[in-house]
Amino acid sequence: MTADNKSETLKAKSGPGLSDSVPLCSTSEHVLSSPSSPAGPSIYDSDDKIKSSHERIFLHDLLNSVGGLHGFLELMSENSDPAKIQKYVSSSLELCNSLIEEIQSYRQITLAENGDLKVLRSDVNTVDVLKSAAMKFENHDVSKGKVIEISPDSQSVPVQTDKVLLSRILINLMKNALEATDSGGMVVIGSELRHPKNNGHRKGRGNGSDCKDAAHMAGDCYPMDFIRFWVHNDSEIPEEFKPHIFKKQFSTKGDNRGLGSYSVQLLGEQYLGGQVGFTSSKKEGTTFYIDLPVQVPEEKN
């Protein structure tokens, strides 16, 4: 991944047609049922089997990173070339950062599932948080030979949310998109301010109740302005995988995987009061998004 100017993080994609290739509003969007939905059991159910799976996934990721770190340390001990040693040191630091990210992510998910996660809201600039999340991948293995670009149509506005949790969500979505992108490919990210189309007559997640139909796709779910963060790649999710994307134990990448999309929905909906979903087709590629109210409505006594 390259950038012409690090202060701008990652150069925005230029040229027409982005809005056509990144579907931001579609009745084919996939939005998971709420935890209390009669459609099936909650994805937040926490029995022993699911907890065991959670720990297995975490340990799998942790062992991969520790194994890589051990390998670089062995290479350093066997090498006297200063240039190579410096290269191994840099790679080791990257792996250490990855370990820290994995441990923090696991801790956040565990706290969230137990209902102990604290939400610290503040005014967060939409484009700034996109840039900050994208920077995490500047030297990441998953981004080698790939580019993350910020849409030039991204709107820079303040949104009242928890910056740490929102960053975690965006990082997970971007990592999933990069893993689904071939070398030489591109992941495009962005933010869009949206307005309710029905003057607030329809209730939705913006004031505490659920909105799970096509009205949400048209911007009717919130009785107030909301921001959509989205992450797009050109690959398609197979049809048979789509109903399972947000399930904790499911992954398109095989066994011992599957916390990324699950944690996105857990943190985004349970704690940030947003709505998570995705669109995917062979023609349009795949776009994951999270919609958040620009301002959190005050609770009535």
Summary of the structure (lengths in Angstrom):
residues: 301
radius of gyration: 19.7
end to end distance: 50.2
largest distance: 70.6
contacts: 891
relative contact order: 0.17
helix: 41%
strand: 16%
